[in-house]
Amino acid sequence: MHDIRAIRENPAAYDAAWGRRGLSGLSAKVLALDEARRAKILASETATAEQNRASKEAGAAKARGDDAEFSRLRAFVTDKKAEIQSLTDEAAAEDKALRDLLMSLPNLPLDEVPTGPDESGNVEIHRWGSPRNFDFTPKEHFDIKGVVPGMDFATAAKLSGSRFVVLKGAVTRVHRALAQLMLDTHVEEHGLTETWTPVLVKEDAMYGTNQLPKFAEDSYQTTNGWWLIPTSEVTLTNSVAGDILDENQLPIRMTAHTQCFRSEAGSSGKDTTGMLRQHQFEKVEMVTICTPETALAEHDRMTNCAQAILEKLGLPYRTIVLCTGDMGFGAQKTHDLEVWLPGQQKYREISSVSTCGTFQARRMNARYRAPGAKPEFLATLNGSGLAVGRCLIAVLENGQQADGSVDLPVALHPYLGGKTRIAADGILA
């Protein structure tokens, strides 16, 4: 959420930044609501002062026995009380309208973020590995002979409908091994604190990390008001909501492996086959809580943590900076990692690492205090480290062999009891 005082002081800067996101005229809407709210508050304060003055004068009139003046002032006080209540209600309505508007406005991109209308404006900044040269036409993950027995879409559709999968046997074990590798690497090599969190959260938590109000249709809500998390960014980041931390507690770097849930409301017709885009999936998430001054360095650090997993697995990838038109609602700057999928002959997103500055902290009222200083808002960052299902797809497609078997990355062998491949009959061997 944005600081209304900062918008008042420099609306042109906000309009210029929002303009890079393709939005216009926002500061005028914000300031009009703010002016109306402040006018109602001033009118209420003025009326209250008049009421208080009249009350004192009524007391004096009664003391001197001036019944007529006392009656007049008492009627005036009664009228003012009704007026104050009306103005207070109107001010509260204006305040809610302003807060709702501020909650619906995206973060400001950093100056270094490339300007562009959509993904065509993204800029590649790093590439690792080379796509393998196959002596046969590589298949997509769901068509690989050794994978077919372990990826059951028909049963999932019977149980839950489209965009679900039931994993079995060797494929399930590789999926589990990937999550374990990610957690172990982030904890033991990258210094993140492993965390286990709920997957059901209160509405305030979804507002805190800007899933609400804008993206309500992309998430699932239970009948008693809980929301299913789209990622553990929600729980990890909101763990400091309402807190004032000591500066020496920072940075806080966390990781969690959770189930995640998304309705994919805006993805009709996209990636309808296979398990690339599912309603239920698993992610190993990374979240950092730090000072605003260190956020960009933490962003690069977090990006390196995600890249390290792909390099351990020997998966070719590229890193891109998202342009203003493709960047997420709450981000100031985003790095996307895209892994090479031979079955599609293209790079596909497997991690998105974003720095949000103080945007989420303002929504959560999460602050820190330096020694001898007043509390300031924290900076928050989040990123996938990685999306487990998409990583599974990449491992299967890049490791596939002509006979339908799959050679598995060396880094996974210790997690598979020394097994090194999925045979063409679907057995871990």
ZASE-720104 format. One record per residue (C-alpha): y, x, z. Coordinates in steps of 0.02 Angstrom, whole numbers, plus 50000, padded with zeros to 5 digits. Each point is the difference from the previous one (the first is absolute). Layout:
((Y, X, Z))
...
This chain:
((50000, 50000, 50000))
((50177, 50058, 49967))
((50143, 50032, 50121))
((50131, 49865, 49971))
((50137, 50116, 50063))
((49957, 50129, 49868))
((50006, 49866, 49864))
((50171, 49944, 50062))
((50065, 50179, 49996))
((49935, 50046, 49828))
((49941, 49851, 49897))
((50025, 50095, 49836))
((49871, 50131, 50050))
((49873, 49865, 50042))
((50032, 49909, 49836))
((49980, 50162, 49903))
((49833, 50037, 50086))
((49935, 49822, 49980))
((50061, 50006, 49820))
((49878, 50142, 49969))
((49864, 49877, 50049))
((50065, 49874, 49874))
((50089, 49891, 50131))
((50183, 49952, 49997))
((50129, 49910, 50105))
((49902, 50016, 50162))
((50137, 50071, 50111))
((50115, 49853, 49959))
((49865, 49877, 50056))
((49970, 50098, 50159))
((50183, 50018, 50043))
((50037, 49816, 49966))
((49866, 49948, 50125))
((50060, 50132, 50122))
((50180, 49940, 49987))
((49948, 49818, 50027))
((49895, 50049, 50151))
((50140, 50102, 50077))
((50125, 49861, 49970))
((49889, 49876, 50092))
((49978, 50122, 50144))
((50188, 50030, 50011))
((50034, 49812, 49997))
((49871, 49974, 50137))
((50076, 50137, 50107))
((50175, 49927, 49974))
((49941, 49826, 50046))
((49913, 50069, 50155))
((50159, 50086, 50056))
((50096, 49836, 49976))
((49867, 49906, 50099))
((50008, 50125, 50142))
((50190, 49993, 50005))
((49999, 49809, 50000))
((49871, 49997, 50140))
((50113, 50107, 50109))
((50149, 49891, 49959))
((49898, 49843, 50041))
((49958, 50072, 50169))
((50182, 50034, 50034))
((50050, 49824, 49944))
((49873, 49922, 50117))
((50060, 50108, 50144))
((50178, 49940, 49979))
((49945, 49818, 49979))
((50049, 49981, 49817))
((49858, 49882, 49953))
((50065, 49964, 49824))
((50008, 50184, 49953))
((49831, 50030, 50082))
((49921, 49860, 49896))
((50078, 50067, 49840))
((49941, 50178, 50032))
((49827, 49942, 50050))
((49983, 49905, 49835))
((50062, 50154, 49908))
((49868, 50108, 50085))
((49864, 49876, 49954))
((50055, 50001, 49818))
((50008, 50189, 49998))
((49825, 50012, 50073))
((49932, 49897, 49854))
((50101, 50104, 49877))
((49934, 50163, 50074))
((49820, 49939, 49988))
((50026, 49952, 49819))
((50080, 50168, 49957))
((49862, 50093, 50094))
((49866, 49907, 49902))
((50090, 50036, 49837))
((50019, 50185, 50045))
((49814, 50009, 50041))
((49958, 49922, 49831))
((50114, 50124, 49910))
((49922, 50143, 50100))
((49824, 49946, 49950))
((50052, 49984, 49818))
((50074, 50175, 50005))
((49845, 50073, 50083))
((49886, 49913, 49876))
((50102, 50070, 49856))
((50000, 50176, 50071))
((49812, 49987, 50027))
((49977, 49956, 49816))
((50099, 50148, 49930))
((49906, 50159, 49949))
((50030, 50174, 50064))
((50123, 50115, 49913))
((49922, 50135, 49890))
((50045, 50179, 50037))
((50116, 50082, 49874))
((49860, 50114, 49940))
((49888, 49854, 49950))
((50001, 49979, 49809))
((50083, 49842, 49935))
((49890, 49892, 49890))
((49954, 49819, 49966))
((49813, 50011, 50029))
((49853, 50122, 49998))
((50065, 50073, 49837))
((50134, 50087, 50103))
((49879, 50089, 50117))
((50001, 50190, 49998))
((49846, 50112, 50017))
((50029, 50145, 50120))
((49827, 50073, 50025))
((49829, 50004, 49918))
((49836, 50070, 50065))
((49833, 50021, 49912))
((49949, 49961, 49823))
((49906, 49845, 49943))
((49818, 50042, 49965))
((49940, 50011, 49821))
((49851, 49883, 49985))
((49867, 50021, 49864))
((49975, 49811, 50009))
((50116, 49851, 50018))
((50035, 49981, 50187))
((49977, 49828, 50075))
((50104, 49905, 50126))
((49930, 50005, 50176))
((49917, 49829, 49995))
((49902, 50042, 49841))
((49926, 50167, 50057))
((49812, 49978, 50007))
((49975, 50078, 50172))
((50146, 49902, 50072))
((49951, 49826, 49938))
((49868, 49970, 50138))
((50128, 50042, 50135))
((50147, 49896, 49940))
((49962, 49813, 50009))
((50141, 49890, 49936))
((49891, 49846, 49975))
((49953, 49986, 50183))
((50180, 50033, 50051))
((50060, 49861, 49885))
((49872, 49882, 50078))
((50061, 50045, 50173))
((50187, 50016, 49975))
((50054, 49976, 49819))
((50078, 50122, 49878))
((50071, 50172, 50045))
((49868, 50038, 50131))
((49849, 50114, 49995))
((49842, 50029, 50102))
((49955, 50184, 50008))
((49820, 50053, 50029))
((49895, 50154, 50029))
((50061, 50166, 49933))
((50169, 49933, 49943))
((50035, 49933, 50174))
((49958, 50166, 50078))
((50114, 50095, 49882))
((50139, 49876, 50038))
((49977, 50030, 50187))
((49991, 50188, 49975))
((50166, 50000, 49908))
((50089, 49913, 50143))
((49923, 50122, 50125))
((50053, 50151, 49895))
((50178, 49934, 49991))
((50012, 49970, 50187))
((49924, 50168, 50046))
((50115, 50092, 49882))
((50157, 49913, 50061))
((49955, 50026, 50182))
((49926, 50175, 49998))
((50103, 50081, 49862))
((50161, 49898, 49990))
((50029, 49965, 50184))
((50008, 49810, 49990))
((49946, 49895, 50148))
((49855, 49885, 49960))
((50040, 49821, 50050))
((49904, 49837, 49997))
((50103, 49842, 49986))
((49979, 49811, 49983))
((49997, 49921, 49827))
((50082, 49840, 50065))
((50184, 50011, 50046))
((50143, 49891, 50057))
((50133, 49946, 49877))
((50129, 50119, 50076))
((49893, 50148, 49949))
((49998, 49944, 49818))
((50189, 49982, 50004))
((50015, 50173, 50079))
((49919, 50087, 49852))
((50082, 49885, 49871))
((49846, 49904, 49941))
((50097, 49846, 50054))
((50093, 49902, 49945))
((49996, 50062, 49820))
((49813, 50028, 49979))
((49924, 49856, 50098))
((49899, 49941, 49849))
((49916, 50170, 49987))
((49925, 49988, 50175))
((49881, 49886, 50094))
((50051, 49899, 50153))
((49879, 49919, 50121))
((50018, 49822, 50061))
((50061, 50059, 50170))
((50140, 50108, 49930))
((49923, 50173, 49993))
((50011, 50101, 49840))
((49864, 50110, 49926))
((50071, 50173, 49970))
((50020, 50060, 49820))
((49991, 50178, 50068))
((50004, 50082, 50172))
((50177, 50054, 49960))
((50041, 49835, 50087))
((49913, 50040, 50164))
((50032, 50187, 50006))
((50187, 49984, 49963))
((50025, 49851, 50116))
((49919, 50096, 50143))
((50176, 50063, 50040))
((50089, 49833, 49974))
((50132, 49969, 50134))
((49977, 50174, 50074))
((50124, 50139, 50037))
((49906, 50164, 49983))
((50053, 50171, 50061))
((50038, 50117, 49856))
((49872, 50124, 50066))
((49863, 49870, 49965))
((50035, 50015, 49813))
((49929, 50012, 49873))
((49857, 49879, 50032))
((49868, 50015, 49863))
((49860, 49872, 49996))
((49853, 49952, 49891))
((49886, 49849, 50003))
((49853, 49934, 49900))
((50005, 49811, 49987))
((49952, 49851, 49897))
((50148, 49937, 49900))
((50034, 49831, 49922))
((50111, 49950, 49854))
((50008, 49839, 49902))
((50049, 50094, 49841))
((50110, 49850, 49960))
((50096, 50092, 49866))
((49852, 50082, 49914))
((49926, 49855, 49902))
((49898, 50068, 49856))
((50015, 50182, 50057))
((49845, 50105, 50036))
((49888, 49848, 50014))
((49839, 50101, 49976))
((49933, 50126, 50124))
((50071, 50040, 50171))
((50167, 50077, 49954))
((50101, 49851, 50063))
((49919, 49904, 50142))
((50053, 49873, 50131))
((49911, 50099, 50135))
((49992, 50190, 49997))
((50009, 50153, 50111))
((50135, 50130, 50018))
((50030, 50154, 50103))
((50185, 49985, 50035))
((50125, 50129, 50059))
((50160, 49958, 50094))
((50134, 50118, 50066))
((50138, 49958, 50123))
((50138, 50131, 50004))
((50187, 50032, 50002))
((50097, 49954, 49842))
((50047, 50183, 49974))
((49817, 50053, 49984))
((49939, 49852, 49896))
((50006, 50084, 49829))
((49903, 50151, 50063))
((49873, 49882, 50077))
((49989, 49908, 49834))
((49949, 50158, 49910))
((49879, 50043, 50140))
((49917, 49829, 49991))
((49987, 50012, 49811))
((49912, 50168, 50019))
((49878, 49921, 50125))
((49950, 49867, 49872))
((49988, 50126, 49859))
((49886, 50109, 50105))
((49867, 49864, 50006))
((49996, 49985, 49811))
((49989, 50188, 49982))
((49856, 50009, 50124))
((49908, 49874, 49893))
((50042, 50092, 49839))
((50085, 49847, 49925))
((50136, 50031, 49869))
((50163, 49916, 50047))
((50185, 49999, 49969))
((50146, 49966, 50117))
((50150, 49900, 49941))
((50167, 49950, 50075))
((50026, 49814, 49979))
((50163, 49947, 49920))
((50117, 49872, 50077))
((49925, 49856, 49900))
((49821, 50037, 50052))
((50027, 50048, 50181))
((49942, 49889, 50143))
((50116, 49884, 50096))
((50011, 50105, 50159))
((50000, 50174, 49924))
((50140, 50126, 49979))
((49887, 50114, 49898))
((49817, 49988, 49948))
((49871, 50121, 49935))
((49851, 49919, 49914))
((49838, 50096, 49979))
((49901, 49947, 49848))
((49818, 50053, 49980))
((49916, 50022, 49832))
((49872, 49863, 49959))
((49892, 50052, 49850))
((49935, 49823, 49975))
((50177, 49939, 49966))
((50062, 50164, 49927))
((50157, 49990, 50105))
((50076, 50047, 50167))
((50002, 49860, 50129))
((50090, 49990, 50167))
((49898, 50053, 50150))
((50139, 50035, 50126))
((50181, 49952, 50024))
((50100, 50105, 50124))
((50171, 49935, 50049))
((50143, 50046, 50113))
((50095, 49849, 50063))
((50140, 50085, 50096))
((50061, 49887, 50141))
((49970, 49840, 49899))
((49842, 49945, 50093))
((50060, 50068, 50167))
((50151, 49884, 49994))
((49886, 49852, 49969))
((49891, 50054, 50147))
((50142, 50063, 50112))
((49907, 50166, 50018))
((50110, 50142, 50060))
((49998, 50175, 50074))
((50118, 50093, 50114))
((50048, 50184, 49988))
((50046, 50083, 50166))
((50171, 49938, 50057))
((50022, 49888, 49847))
((49998, 49814, 49970))
((49845, 49920, 49920))
((49987, 50011, 49810))
((49881, 49915, 49880))
((49839, 50091, 49955))
((49938, 50039, 49825))
((49830, 49935, 49942))
((49883, 50056, 49862))
((49834, 49933, 49937))
((49870, 50048, 49872))
((49820, 49978, 49949))
((49888, 50143, 50041))
((49909, 49925, 49902))
((49949, 49829, 49936))
((49813, 50013, 50033))
((49938, 49881, 49865))
((50105, 50078, 49865))
((49943, 50172, 50055))
((49820, 49940, 49986))
((50035, 49942, 49821))
((50073, 50170, 49957))
((49853, 50095, 50075))
((49873, 49893, 49907))
((50087, 50006, 49832))
((50042, 50185, 50004))
((49825, 50047, 50059))
((49900, 49891, 49881))
((49866, 50080, 49890))
((49927, 49949, 49832))
((49840, 49932, 50081))
((50099, 49884, 50115))
((49989, 50107, 50155))
((50154, 50060, 50096))
((50030, 50175, 50066))
((50096, 49989, 50163))
((50138, 50119, 50059))
((49943, 50146, 50107))
((50121, 49947, 50138))
((49899, 49841, 50026))
((49829, 50082, 50015))
((50010, 50030, 50189))
((50041, 49815, 50025))
((49849, 49948, 49897))
((49868, 50098, 50092))
((49999, 50134, 49867))
((49974, 49877, 49857))
((50095, 50049, 49844))
((49985, 49860, 49872))
((49965, 49818, 49965))
((49848, 49997, 49886))
((49992, 49888, 49847))
((49894, 49876, 50099))
((50137, 49983, 50131))
((49917, 50105, 50136))
((50094, 50135, 50095))
((49913, 50163, 49958))
